[in-house]
Amino acid sequence: MPEAFQLRSYRESDEDSSIALWLETWRQAYPSINFDARVDWWRERWRTALVPVAQIVVAEQNGAMVGFVTIDGTGYVDQLVVSPAQWGSDVSRALVDETKRLSPTGVTLKVNADNIRAIKFYMRNGFVKTGDEVNTSGRAVDLMEWKP
């Protein structure tokens, strides 16, 4: 039986673990992209564009971060990051359920259009595709939304 995890609020001391988990997860999801070259950019974005405006919920197991989600005051999820070792576990679902609790009028997000695993996960959790666009990196993304 897998060890239990718990959800908690983000703490300033979580920054390095958050950055490391982001890097590990994106490397696994998109091995052809050099995310190591983006770490400084990501750390700056984390500090200036996410932490100040988002509620961040951390999933922790045995004292280690295994996932996190960022949700702003409008219900927008910028990041749902879960350790590849936890893919298929209840961690992702618990984080999504928490976003729904924090934003009971609805949740929106963008997901890379070629990330079929994530799209199927969101659809299983009540999200629907509402549109598509191209992000600043030139990648196609699906716009998704959950409404109660």
N, CA, C and O atoms as a DFTB+ gen file, in Angstrom:
592 C
 N C O
     1  1       0.849      -1.189       0.000
     2  2       0.000       0.000       0.000
     3  2       0.889       1.245       0.000
     4  3       1.796       1.349       0.825
     5  1       0.644       2.187      -0.907
     6  2       1.482       3.390      -0.962
     7  2       1.330       4.228       0.305
     8  3       0.287       4.228       0.960
     9  1       2.398       4.934       0.621
    10  2       2.369       5.834       1.776
    11  2       1.368       6.957       1.522
    12  3       1.223       7.432       0.396
    13  1       0.691       7.367       2.568
    14  2      -0.274       8.459       2.459
    15  2       0.449       9.776       2.186
    16  3       1.610       9.955       2.553
    17  1      -0.246      10.666       1.552
    18  2       0.275      12.011       1.327
    19  2      -0.706      12.978       1.959
    20  3      -1.850      12.625       2.243
    21  1      -0.251      14.189       2.174
    22  2      -1.138      15.219       2.694
    23  2      -0.974      16.490       1.883
    24  3       0.072      16.737       1.282
    25  1      -2.018      17.282       1.879
    26  2      -1.993      18.582       1.219
    27  2      -1.779      19.651       2.277
    28  3      -2.282      19.554       3.396
    29  1      -1.027      20.664       1.902
    30  2      -0.784      21.788       2.808
    31  2      -0.506      23.027       1.982
    32  3      -0.290      22.950       0.773
    33  1      -0.514      24.163       2.646
    34  2      -0.197      25.425       1.982
    35  2       1.300      25.525       1.719
    36  3       2.119      25.003       2.475
    37  1       1.631      26.201       0.644
    38  2       3.018      26.476       0.274
    39  2       3.674      27.350       1.335
    40  3       3.043      28.236       1.911
    41  1       4.956      27.079       1.580
    42  2       5.774      27.904       2.468
    43  2       6.958      28.436       1.670
    44  3       7.393      27.811       0.704
    45  1       7.470      29.576       2.071
    46  2       8.613      30.168       1.377
    47  2       9.780      29.184       1.271
    48  3      10.512      29.187       0.281
    49  1       9.947      28.354       2.278
    50  2      11.039      27.373       2.284
    51  2      10.843      26.264       1.245
    52  3      11.740      25.445       1.050
    53  1       9.688      26.225       0.579
    54  2       9.408      25.220      -0.453
    55  2       9.955      25.599      -1.829
    56  3       9.865      24.805      -2.766
    57  1      10.518      26.799      -1.964
    58  2      10.889      27.261      -3.306
    59  2      11.818      26.289      -4.034
    60  3      11.525      25.899      -5.164
    61  1      12.919      25.895      -3.421
    62  2      13.870      25.023      -4.120
    63  2      13.240      23.685      -4.497
    64  3      13.473      23.178      -5.594
    65  1      12.449      23.115      -3.600
    66  2      11.772      21.847      -3.908
    67  2      10.780      22.018      -5.052
    68  3      10.647      21.136      -5.901
    69  1      10.091      23.144      -5.073
    70  2       9.128      23.419      -6.148
    71  2       9.828      23.526      -7.493
    72  3       9.371      22.968      -8.491
    73  1      10.939      24.247      -7.510
    74  2      11.689      24.414      -8.762
    75  2      12.232      23.069      -9.234
    76  3      12.151      22.745     -10.418
    77  1      12.785      22.285      -8.307
    78  2      13.342      20.975      -8.664
    79  2      12.256      20.037      -9.185
    80  3      12.480      19.302     -10.147
    81  1      11.089      20.059      -8.562
    82  2       9.997      19.196      -9.006
    83  2       9.481      19.639     -10.370
    84  3       9.186      18.804     -11.225
    85  1       9.373      20.940     -10.574
    86  2       8.975      21.456     -11.890
    87  2       9.941      20.947     -12.957
    88  3       9.517      20.463     -14.006
    89  1      11.240      21.060     -12.683
    90  2      12.258      20.641     -13.647
    91  2      12.157      19.143     -13.930
    92  3      12.156      18.732     -15.090
    93  1      12.072      18.336     -12.893
    94  2      11.978      16.881     -13.061
    95  2      10.755      16.496     -13.892
    96  3      10.842      15.658     -14.788
    97  1       9.639      17.105     -13.591
    98  2       8.386      16.757     -14.253
    99  2       8.393      17.148     -15.723
   100  3       8.009      16.355     -16.583
   101  1       8.826      18.364     -16.011
   102  2       8.834      18.806     -17.404
   103  2       9.890      18.080     -18.224
   104  3       9.679      17.833     -19.412
   105  1      11.013      17.736     -17.621
   106  2      12.016      16.921     -18.334
   107  2      11.409      15.592     -18.762
   108  3      11.614      15.138     -19.888
   109  1      10.666      14.978     -17.863
   110  2      10.052      13.681     -18.146
   111  2       8.968      13.813     -19.220
   112  3       8.876      12.979     -20.121
   113  1       8.162      14.848     -19.120
   114  2       7.049      15.016     -20.058
   115  2       7.521      15.394     -21.461
   116  3       6.939      14.965     -22.457
   117  1       8.581      16.201     -21.528
   118  2       9.079      16.698     -22.816
   119  2      10.596      16.586     -22.873
   120  3      11.292      17.596     -22.765
   121  1      11.126      15.360     -23.043
   122  2      12.578      15.167     -23.006
   123  2      13.334      15.888     -24.123
   124  3      14.542      16.092     -24.008
   125  1      12.658      16.272     -25.186
   126  2      13.348      16.952     -26.287
   127  2      13.598      18.434     -26.003
   128  3      14.322      19.092     -26.751
   129  1      13.010      18.961     -24.935
   130  2      13.182      20.379     -24.592
   131  2      14.207      20.500     -23.475
   132  3      14.163      19.747     -22.501
   133  1      15.119      21.438     -23.613
   134  2      16.157      21.660     -22.607
   135  2      15.614      22.555     -21.488
   136  3      15.746      23.777     -21.541
   137  1      15.009      21.939     -20.491
   138  2      14.455      22.709     -19.378
   139  2      15.529      23.209     -18.431
   140  3      15.303      24.170     -17.696
   141  1      16.706      22.569     -18.433
   142  2      17.807      23.075     -17.604
   143  2      18.134      24.517     -17.975
   144  3      18.463      25.330     -17.111
   145  1      18.041      24.826     -19.259
   146  2      18.337      26.184     -19.730
   147  2      17.253      27.177     -19.310
   148  3      17.457      28.387     -19.398
   149  1      16.112      26.680     -18.858
   150  2      14.994      27.550     -18.488
   151  2      14.839      27.740     -16.982
   152  3      13.940      28.458     -16.545
   153  1      15.688      27.116     -16.189
   154  2      15.504      27.148     -14.732
   155  2      15.572      28.563     -14.179
   156  3      14.741      28.928     -13.348
   157  1      16.525      29.364     -14.607
   158  2      16.621      30.732     -14.086
   159  2      15.370      31.534     -14.448
   160  3      14.829      32.268     -13.620
   161  1      14.924      31.385     -15.685
   162  2      13.685      32.047     -16.107
   163  2      12.517      31.581     -15.245
   164  3      11.711      32.392     -14.789
   165  1      12.429      30.267     -15.026
   166  2      11.323      29.729     -14.246
   167  2      11.361      30.229     -12.804
   168  3      10.324      30.598     -12.252
   169  1      12.538      30.245     -12.192
   170  2      12.649      30.715     -10.810
   171  2      12.178      32.170     -10.704
   172  3      11.469      32.532      -9.764
   173  1      12.572      32.987     -11.659
   174  2      12.142      34.387     -11.656
   175  2      10.627      34.487     -11.839
   176  3       9.974      35.268     -11.148
   177  1      10.072      33.718     -12.746
   178  2       8.619      33.710     -12.970
   179  2       7.893      33.220     -11.718
   180  3       6.869      33.778     -11.324
   181  1       8.431      32.177     -11.102
   182  2       7.849      31.636      -9.870
   183  2       7.762      32.725      -8.803
   184  3       6.725      32.916      -8.168
   185  1       8.878      33.432      -8.624
   186  2       8.960      34.444      -7.565
   187  2       8.104      35.675      -7.848
   188  3       7.525      36.253      -6.928
   189  1       8.024      36.073      -9.105
   190  2       7.380      37.353      -9.414
   191  2       5.961      37.229      -9.968
   192  3       5.140      38.123      -9.762
   193  1       5.667      36.143     -10.661
   194  2       4.368      36.037     -11.328
   195  2       3.422      35.013     -10.702
   196  3       2.215      35.066     -10.934
   197  1       3.957      34.090      -9.915
   198  2       3.079      33.069      -9.341
   199  2       2.920      33.201      -7.829
   200  3       1.803      33.346      -7.334
   201  1       4.020      33.153      -7.099
   202  2       3.924      33.187      -5.633
   203  2       3.149      34.403      -5.126
   204  3       2.338      34.256      -4.211
   205  1       3.364      35.599      -5.683
   206  2       2.636      36.758      -5.141
   207  2       1.125      36.748      -5.393
   208  3       0.376      37.382      -4.650
   209  1       0.671      36.043      -6.425
   210  2      -0.746      36.140      -6.799
   211  2      -1.523      34.836      -6.671
   212  3      -2.752      34.843      -6.736
   213  1      -0.837      33.736      -6.494
   214  2      -1.511      32.439      -6.497
   215  2      -1.573      31.838      -5.101
   216  3      -0.708      32.059      -4.253
   217  1      -2.619      31.080      -4.909
   218  2      -2.650      30.199      -3.756
   219  2      -1.957      28.929      -4.236
   220  3      -2.304      28.391      -5.287
   221  1      -0.989      28.453      -3.480
   222  2      -0.229      27.275      -3.881
   223  2      -0.459      26.186      -2.840
   224  3      -0.253      26.387      -1.643
   225  1      -0.885      25.042      -3.327
   226  2      -1.125      23.891      -2.465
   227  2      -0.079      22.838      -2.806
   228  3       0.140      22.512      -3.973
   229  1       0.553      22.318      -1.775
   230  2       1.625      21.339      -1.914
   231  2       1.116      19.970      -1.478
   232  3       0.418      19.851      -0.471
   233  1       1.466      18.944      -2.238
   234  2       1.247      17.558      -1.815
   235  2       2.576      17.046      -1.280
   236  3       3.609      17.151      -1.940
   237  1       2.533      16.495      -0.082
   238  2       3.755      16.063       0.588
   239  2       3.588      14.616       1.050
   240  3       2.537      14.219       1.553
   241  1       4.651      13.848       0.863
   242  2       4.645      12.449       1.282
   243  2       5.970      12.158       1.964
   244  3       7.032      12.387       1.385
   245  1       5.916      11.660       3.174
   246  2       7.132      11.372       3.946
   247  2       8.066      12.568       3.997
   248  3       9.283      12.407       3.912
   249  1       7.513      13.762       4.135
   250  2       8.318      14.969       4.252
   251  2       8.855      15.511       2.945
   252  3       9.564      16.518       2.944
   253  1       8.536      14.867       1.825
   254  2       9.030      15.316       0.519
   255  2       7.868      15.807      -0.337
   256  3       6.781      15.229      -0.321
   257  1       8.110      16.875      -1.081
   258  2       7.104      17.391      -1.998
   259  2       6.947      16.429      -3.170
   260  3       7.929      16.057      -3.812
   261  1       5.708      16.029      -3.444
   262  2       5.439      15.150      -4.578
   263  2       4.512      15.805      -5.593
   264  3       4.195      15.211      -6.624
   265  1       4.077      17.031      -5.303
   266  2       3.238      17.746      -6.245
   267  2       2.860      19.106      -5.706
   268  3       2.993      19.389      -4.515
   269  1       2.380      19.948      -6.619
   270  2       1.830      21.238      -6.210
   271  2       0.916      21.760      -7.305
   272  3       1.000      21.349      -8.463
   273  1       0.050      22.667      -6.913
   274  2      -0.828      23.334      -7.863
   275  2      -0.873      24.809      -7.496
   276  3      -0.868      25.170      -6.320
   277  1      -0.917      25.661      -8.525
   278  2      -1.064      27.101      -8.314
   279  2      -2.420      27.516      -8.872
   280  3      -2.786      27.144      -9.987
   281  1      -3.156      28.287      -8.087
   282  2      -4.458      28.771      -8.548
   283  2      -4.611      30.224      -8.120
   284  3      -4.436      30.565      -6.950
   285  1      -4.939      31.068      -9.087
   286  2      -5.061      32.491      -8.751
   287  2      -6.501      32.829      -8.361
   288  3      -7.372      31.958      -8.344
   289  1      -6.733      34.076      -8.055
   290  2      -8.033      34.518      -7.576
   291  2      -9.157      34.406      -8.582
   292  3     -10.328      34.469      -8.209
   293  1      -8.821      34.240      -9.860
   294  2      -9.853      34.080     -10.888
   295  2     -10.203      32.619     -11.131
   296  3     -11.115      32.319     -11.902
   297  1      -9.482      31.703     -10.475
   298  2      -9.700      30.280     -10.699
   299  2      -8.803      29.697     -11.770
   300  3      -9.022      28.571     -12.217
   301  1      -7.792      30.449     -12.189
   302  2      -6.876      29.966     -13.228
   303  2      -5.745      29.152     -12.607
   304  3      -5.057      29.617     -11.698
   305  1      -5.565      27.946     -13.102
   306  2      -4.462      27.079     -12.684
   307  2      -3.326      27.264     -13.679
   308  3      -3.438      26.879     -14.843
   309  1      -2.237      27.853     -13.214
   310  2      -1.073      28.021     -14.076
   311  2      -0.237      26.748     -14.099
   312  3       0.285      26.365     -15.146
   313  1      -0.110      26.093     -12.951
   314  2       0.730      24.904     -12.870
   315  2       0.067      23.833     -12.015
   316  3      -0.368      24.101     -10.895
   317  1      -0.006      22.630     -12.547
   318  2      -0.294      21.429     -11.771
   319  2       0.886      20.512     -12.040
   320  3       1.016      19.965     -13.135
   321  1       1.732      20.345     -11.058
   322  2       2.980      19.602     -11.217
   323  2       2.971      18.439     -10.229
   324  3       2.797      18.633      -9.026
   325  1       3.159      17.238     -10.750
   326  2       3.191      16.043      -9.913
   327  2       4.394      15.205     -10.327
   328  3       4.646      15.003     -11.515
   329  1       5.121      14.727      -9.345
   330  2       6.291      13.894      -9.600
   331  2       5.934      12.747     -10.537
   332  3       4.897      12.110     -10.354
   333  1       6.770      12.471     -11.537
   334  2       6.496      11.339     -12.422
   335  2       6.294      10.025     -11.661
   336  3       5.540       9.161     -12.108
   337  1       6.959       9.871     -10.520
   338  2       6.779       8.659      -9.715
   339  2       5.358       8.553      -9.168
   340  3       4.932       7.473      -8.757
   341  1       4.622       9.662      -9.159
   342  2       3.251       9.698      -8.640
   343  2       2.197       9.743      -9.747
   344  3       1.001       9.765      -9.460
   345  1       2.632       9.756     -11.011
   346  2       1.659       9.777     -12.095
   347  2       0.789       8.530     -11.988
   348  3       1.302       7.424     -11.817
   349  1      -0.502       8.706     -12.085
   350  2      -1.441       7.597     -11.956
   351  2      -1.897       7.359     -10.526
   352  3      -2.790       6.545     -10.286
   353  1      -1.297       8.059      -9.579
   354  2      -1.716       7.930      -8.177
   355  2      -2.845       8.924      -7.898
   356  3      -3.345       9.579      -8.813
   357  1      -3.235       9.026      -6.645
   358  2      -4.302       9.954      -6.266
   359  2      -3.821      11.385      -6.056
   360  3      -4.635      12.268      -5.786
   361  1      -2.519      11.636      -6.173
   362  2      -1.990      12.973      -5.888
   363  2      -2.593      14.014      -6.833
   364  3      -3.076      15.051      -6.379
   365  1      -2.571      13.753      -8.124
   366  2      -3.106      14.723      -9.090
   367  2      -4.580      14.995      -8.840
   368  3      -5.014      16.147      -8.830
   369  1      -5.345      13.933      -8.639
   370  2      -6.776      14.099      -8.396
   371  2      -7.032      14.921      -7.137
   372  3      -7.912      15.782      -7.121
   373  1      -6.261      14.654      -6.081
   374  2      -6.441      15.407      -4.833
   375  2      -6.132      16.885      -5.036
   376  3      -6.827      17.744      -4.493
   377  1      -5.097      17.186      -5.810
   378  2      -4.762      18.587      -6.077
   379  2      -5.853      19.263      -6.907
   380  3      -6.200      20.416      -6.651
   381  1      -6.393      18.557      -7.893
   382  2      -7.487      19.123      -8.690
   383  2      -8.729      19.315      -7.825
   384  3      -9.404      20.339      -7.926
   385  1      -9.029      18.347      -6.987
   386  2     -10.183      18.500      -6.089
   387  2     -10.009      19.714      -5.190
   388  3     -10.972      20.424      -4.901
   389  1      -8.784      19.950      -4.749
   390  2      -8.531      21.112      -3.894
   391  2      -8.718      22.412      -4.676
   392  3      -9.213      23.393      -4.121
   393  1      -8.333      22.437      -5.947
   394  2      -8.558      23.655      -6.740
   395  2     -10.051      23.920      -6.889
   396  3     -10.489      25.070      -6.851
   397  1     -10.825      22.863      -7.056
   398  2     -12.278      23.024      -7.162
   399  2     -12.856      23.563      -5.858
   400  3     -13.771      24.387      -5.875
   401  1     -12.332      23.108      -4.744
   402  2     -12.802      23.600      -3.450
   403  2     -12.432      25.072      -3.270
   404  3     -13.225      25.858      -2.753
   405  1     -11.216      25.441      -3.701
   406  2     -10.751      26.819      -3.546
   407  2     -11.423      27.778      -4.521
   408  3     -11.521      28.975      -4.251
   409  1     -11.885      27.256      -5.651
   410  2     -12.536      28.083      -6.667
   411  2     -13.866      27.432      -7.057
   412  3     -13.997      26.903      -8.161
   413  1     -14.842      27.470      -6.163
   414  2     -16.080      26.724      -6.386
   415  2     -16.930      27.221      -7.553
   416  3     -17.858      26.529      -7.970
   417  1     -16.632      28.406      -8.087
   418  2     -17.404      28.892      -9.234
   419  2     -16.818      28.439     -10.563
   420  3     -17.444      28.624     -11.607
   421  1     -15.626      27.848     -10.541
   422  2     -15.031      27.333     -11.762
   423  2     -13.525      27.436     -11.774
   424  3     -12.928      28.247     -11.066
   425  1     -12.926      26.595     -12.598
   426  2     -11.472      26.527     -12.735
   427  2     -11.149      26.511     -14.223
   428  3     -11.803      25.813     -14.999
   429  1     -10.142      27.278     -14.618
   430  2      -9.667      27.260     -16.001
   431  2      -8.180      26.928     -16.011
   432  3      -7.477      27.127     -15.020
   433  1      -7.720      26.421     -17.140
   434  2      -6.304      26.108     -17.300
   435  2      -5.988      25.947     -18.778
   436  3      -6.875      25.873     -19.629
   437  1      -4.696      25.897     -19.046
   438  2      -4.205      25.611     -20.395
   439  2      -3.318      24.379     -20.292
   440  3      -2.568      24.217     -19.329
   441  1      -3.414      23.515     -21.295
   442  2      -2.603      22.300     -21.315
   443  2      -2.060      22.126     -22.725
   444  3      -2.766      22.368     -23.704
   445  1      -0.804      21.708     -22.826
   446  2      -0.216      21.480     -24.142
   447  2      -1.082      20.482     -24.911
   448  3      -1.434      19.422     -24.393
   449  1      -1.413      20.827     -26.134
   450  2      -2.338      20.023     -26.930
   451  2      -1.811      18.618     -27.211
   452  3      -2.592      17.705     -27.477
   453  1      -0.494      18.440     -27.154
   454  2       0.064      17.110     -27.387
   455  2       0.244      16.314     -26.091
   456  3       0.776      15.204     -26.122
   457  1      -0.184      16.857     -24.972
   458  2      -0.080      16.165     -23.687
   459  2      -1.382      15.389     -23.445
   460  3      -2.206      15.757     -22.608
   461  1      -1.530      14.318     -24.200
   462  2      -2.767      13.538     -24.196
   463  2      -3.066      12.977     -22.809
   464  3      -4.221      12.947     -22.385
   465  1      -2.028      12.533     -22.102
   466  2      -2.230      11.998     -20.747
   467  2      -2.924      13.039     -19.861
   468  3      -3.895      12.729     -19.171
   469  1      -2.417      14.268     -19.888
   470  2      -2.991      15.328     -19.049
   471  2      -4.408      15.681     -19.500
   472  3      -5.297      15.866     -18.669
   473  1      -4.615      15.772     -20.793
   474  2      -5.951      16.114     -21.304
   475  2      -6.975      15.071     -20.858
   476  3      -8.064      15.422     -20.405
   477  1      -6.627      13.794     -20.986
   478  2      -7.544      12.732     -20.552
   479  2      -7.799      12.818     -19.048
   480  3      -8.925      12.620     -18.592
   481  1      -6.748      13.114     -18.281
   482  2      -6.900      13.266     -16.834
   483  2      -7.893      14.384     -16.514
   484  3      -8.814      14.197     -15.720
   485  1      -7.698      15.540     -17.134
   486  2      -8.601      16.661     -16.856
   487  2     -10.036      16.329     -17.264
   488  3     -10.977      16.673     -16.550
   489  1     -10.206      15.671     -18.393
   490  2     -11.558      15.311     -18.831
   491  2     -12.208      14.337     -17.847
   492  3     -13.399      14.453     -17.558
   493  1     -11.438      13.384     -17.334
   494  2     -11.980      12.459     -16.324
   495  2     -12.397      13.199     -15.059
   496  3     -13.239      12.722     -14.297
   497  1     -11.806      14.357     -14.847
   498  2     -12.091      15.140     -13.649
   499  2     -13.047      16.301     -13.912
   500  3     -13.096      17.265     -13.148
   501  1     -13.806      16.196     -15.004
   502  2     -14.900      17.122     -15.245
   503  2     -14.577      18.352     -16.072
   504  3     -15.436      19.217     -16.240
   505  1     -13.363      18.455     -16.593
   506  2     -12.997      19.605     -17.423
   507  2     -13.439      19.360     -18.859
   508  3     -13.494      18.220     -19.320
   509  1     -13.752      20.443     -19.557
   510  2     -14.078      20.376     -20.979
   511  2     -13.183      21.356     -21.732
   512  3     -12.755      22.377     -21.195
   513  1     -12.916      21.019     -22.975
   514  2     -12.129      21.916     -23.821
   515  2     -13.017      23.070     -24.257
   516  3     -14.133      22.863     -24.732
   517  1     -12.511      24.289     -24.090
   518  2     -13.296      25.470     -24.459
   519  2     -12.666      26.256     -25.601
   520  3     -13.259      27.216     -26.095
   521  1     -11.469      25.857     -26.025
   522  2     -10.809      26.568     -27.107
   523  2      -9.383      26.100     -27.262
   524  3      -8.951      25.145     -26.617
   525  1      -8.663      26.778     -28.119
   526  2      -7.246      26.474     -28.303
   527  2      -6.521      27.743     -28.703
   528  3      -7.124      28.702     -29.186
   529  1      -5.224      27.729     -28.495
   530  2      -4.383      28.863     -28.866
   531  2      -2.951      28.379     -28.975
   532  3      -2.662      27.200     -28.771
   533  1      -2.066      29.296     -29.297
   534  2      -0.636      29.007     -29.357
   535  2       0.019      29.811     -28.246
   536  3      -0.217      31.012     -28.120
   537  1       0.853      29.140     -27.430
   538  2       1.487      29.853     -26.318
   539  2       2.717      30.631     -26.790
   540  3       3.061      30.600     -27.972
   541  1       3.370      31.320     -25.873
   542  2       4.504      32.177     -26.234
   543  2       5.703      31.386     -26.735
   544  3       6.599      31.954     -27.359
   545  1       5.733      30.078     -26.472
   546  2       6.808      29.222     -26.984
   547  2       6.464      28.644     -28.351
   548  3       7.255      27.899     -28.929
   549  1       5.287      28.984     -28.870
   550  2       4.874      28.485     -30.172
   551  2       4.186      27.130     -30.132
   552  3       3.948      26.531     -31.181
   553  1       3.862      26.636     -28.945
   554  2       3.211      25.336     -28.803
   555  2       1.691      25.515     -28.775
   556  3       1.174      26.468     -28.193
   557  1       0.998      24.587     -29.410
   558  2      -0.465      24.585     -29.366
   559  2      -0.920      24.170     -27.974
   560  3      -0.402      23.210     -27.403
   561  1      -1.890      24.896     -27.432
   562  2      -2.448      24.560     -26.121
   563  2      -3.966      24.508     -26.212
   564  3      -4.593      25.240     -26.978
   565  1      -4.534      23.622     -25.407
   566  2      -5.986      23.544     -25.265
   567  2      -6.388      24.361     -24.048
   568  3      -5.740      24.290     -23.004
   569  1      -7.452      25.131     -24.183
   570  2      -8.038      25.842     -23.058
   571  2      -9.093      24.915     -22.465
   572  3      -9.936      24.384     -23.187
   573  1      -9.045      24.723     -21.154
   574  2      -9.975      23.808     -20.505
   575  2     -10.622      24.491     -19.311
   576  3     -10.057      25.403     -18.708
   577  1     -11.823      24.025     -18.986
   578  2     -12.571      24.645     -17.904
   579  2     -13.387      23.591     -17.162
   580  3     -13.901      22.642     -17.753
   581  1     -13.486      23.787     -15.863
   582  2     -14.400      23.019     -15.019
   583  2     -15.412      23.986     -14.428
   584  3     -15.049      25.036     -13.898
   585  1     -16.666      23.626     -14.523
   586  2     -17.747      24.389     -13.888
   587  2     -18.532      23.426     -13.003
   588  3     -18.737      22.267     -13.363
   589  1     -18.972      23.917     -11.836
   590  2     -19.741      23.038     -10.938
   591  2     -21.098      22.674     -11.530
   592  3     -21.868      21.944     -10.907
